[in-house]
Amino acid sequence: MSKYYHNTLKLIRSKIGLKIGILVFIQIFFIVISLIILSYYQSQMTYLGNSINIAGKNRFLTSNLMFDISKYLFEDSTKDESKINSAINQLESNIFTLREGGKTASIDLKPLPVEFLNDWNNVYQKWISLKTLIANNIIKPSEGNKDS
């Protein structure tokens, strides 16, 4: 058995053994680097997925707002605008969360990267237009009907 260990030591000390050791070290290095790169891209994909989830929530909240407006206009005899105001506040909060980041729906979202701020500003301007339209043409005229 000592002959076996003796031969192994000779192999390690030889040039072939050194080359094998270097190759093993290079393979381990590449595996570790691959895992680091994979985890980075996975975290970026998770971030993108979270952003898509929040954007989907915005679509849901917008649909909910439109549904509450239709109920308010066609079904609600009391003309209580509290549901509309609540839907407006939820959607606006979610829009700001997309830009500023934060925790929403148990997702910790990073702030929006600078290269997307122009797109966010376009969405926000359209949101302000919709919100103004709702306030001036739907809620205020109905308030005037309450008084008469």
HELIX and SHEET records of a PDB file:
HELIX    1   1 SER A    2  ARG A   13  1                                  12    
HELIX    2   2 LYS A   15  PHE A   74  1                                  60    
HELIX    3   3 SER A   82  GLU A  100  1                                  19    
HELIX    4   4 VAL A  114  PHE A  116  5                                   3    
HELIX    5   5 LEU A  117  ILE A  134  1                                  18    
HELIX    6   6 ALA A  135  ILE A  139  3                                   5    
HELIX    7   7 LYS A  140  ASP A  147  1                                   8    
SHEET    1   A 2 GLY A 102  THR A 104  0                                        
SHEET    2   A 2 ILE A 107  LEU A 109 -1                                        
END                                                                             
